[in-house]
């Protein structure tokens, strides 16, 4: 279960950043010469939903991996600036905050034959 939630967090971090990009493109089209609002109408709710999913997964992963309150707050704050969720996810993975092989007990090799 822990691995599934952690993988969902990684997917949500990437999806949230991707939805930011789509929303920014939609805003550029809306406020540009064509003045078409369809991009914002489509990607606004998608981004909002992914924002909420990312926040909930931050709370779940923070509890599972016992993050500090500061790390959890930074992870939540990273949902606000565009693309910061990917930066945080990569940083957390490098620091071992998303689980490493050291977290799982090593099994002895099984004899062959």
C-alpha positions as CSV (number, residue, x, y, z in Angstrom):
1,X,0.0,0.0,0.0
2,X,2.8,2.4,0.9
3,X,4.4,1.9,-2.6
4,X,1.1,2.5,-4.3
5,X,0.5,5.8,-2.5
6,X,4.0,6.9,-3.1
7,X,3.7,6.2,-6.8
8,X,0.4,8.0,-7.0
9,X,2.1,11.0,-5.3
10,X,4.8,11.0,-8.0
11,X,2.2,10.7,-10.8
12,X,0.1,13.5,-9.2
13,X,3.2,15.8,-8.9
14,X,3.9,15.4,-12.6
15,X,0.2,15.6,-13.6
16,X,-0.3,18.8,-11.5
17,X,2.7,20.4,-13.3
18,X,1.4,19.3,-16.7
19,X,-2.0,20.8,-15.9
20,X,-0.3,24.1,-14.9
21,X,1.3,24.1,-18.4
22,X,-2.0,23.5,-20.1
23,X,-3.7,26.2,-18.0
24,X,-1.0,28.7,-18.8
25,X,-1.4,27.9,-22.5
26,X,-5.1,28.3,-22.1
27,X,-4.6,31.7,-20.4
28,X,-2.3,32.8,-23.1
29,X,-4.9,32.0,-25.7
30,X,-7.6,33.7,-23.7
31,X,-5.8,36.9,-23.2
32,X,-4.1,36.8,-26.6
33,X,-5.4,38.1,-29.9
34,X,-8.0,35.3,-30.5
35,X,-9.6,35.8,-27.0
36,X,-10.9,32.3,-26.8
37,X,-11.7,31.1,-23.3
38,X,-12.2,27.4,-24.1
39,X,-8.7,26.4,-22.8
40,X,-9.3,28.0,-19.4
41,X,-12.7,26.5,-19.2
42,X,-11.3,23.0,-19.9
43,X,-8.0,23.1,-18.1
44,X,-9.1,25.2,-15.1
45,X,-11.2,22.5,-13.5
46,X,-8.7,19.8,-14.4
47,X,-5.9,21.8,-12.8
48,X,-8.1,22.5,-9.7
49,X,-8.9,18.8,-9.3
50,X,-5.2,17.8,-9.7
51,X,-4.3,20.5,-7.2
52,X,-6.6,18.9,-4.6
53,X,-5.4,15.4,-5.4
54,X,-1.8,16.4,-5.0
55,X,-2.5,18.1,-1.7
56,X,-4.3,15.0,-0.3
57,X,-1.4,12.7,-1.5
58,X,1.1,15.0,0.1
59,X,-0.7,14.5,3.4
60,X,-0.9,10.7,2.9
61,X,2.8,10.3,1.8
62,X,4.0,12.7,4.6
63,X,2.2,10.5,7.2
64,X,3.4,7.2,5.6
65,X,7.1,8.4,5.4
66,X,7.0,10.4,8.5
67,X,8.0,13.7,7.0
68,X,8.6,16.7,9.2
69,X,6.0,19.4,9.4
70,X,8.4,21.7,7.5
71,X,8.8,19.3,4.6
72,X,5.1,18.7,4.5
73,X,4.4,22.5,4.4
74,X,7.0,23.0,1.6
75,X,5.4,20.1,-0.4
76,X,2.0,21.7,0.0
77,X,3.3,25.2,-0.9
78,X,4.9,23.7,-4.0
79,X,1.5,23.2,-5.5
80,X,1.1,27.0,-6.0
81,X,4.0,28.0,-8.3
82,X,4.0,26.4,-11.7
83,X,6.1,23.3,-12.0
84,X,7.3,23.3,-8.4
85,X,5.7,20.0,-7.6
86,X,8.1,18.2,-10.0
87,X,11.1,20.1,-8.3
88,X,9.9,19.0,-4.9
89,X,9.2,15.4,-5.9
90,X,12.7,15.1,-7.4
91,X,14.3,16.7,-4.3
92,X,12.4,14.4,-2.0
93,X,13.3,11.3,-4.0
94,X,17.0,12.3,-3.9
95,X,16.9,12.7,-0.2
96,X,15.2,9.3,0.3
97,X,11.9,10.9,1.5
98,X,9.9,8.7,-0.9
99,X,11.3,5.4,0.3
100,X,14.4,3.7,-0.8
101,X,15.6,0.1,-0.8
102,X,17.0,0.8,2.7
103,X,13.4,1.1,3.9
104,X,12.5,-2.4,2.9
105,X,14.1,-5.3,4.7
106,X,16.6,-7.2,2.6
107,X,15.9,-10.8,2.1
108,X,18.5,-13.4,2.0
109,X,19.1,-14.9,-1.4
110,X,17.3,-18.2,-2.0
111,X,19.5,-21.1,-2.9
112,X,19.1,-22.4,-6.4
113,X,18.9,-26.1,-7.0
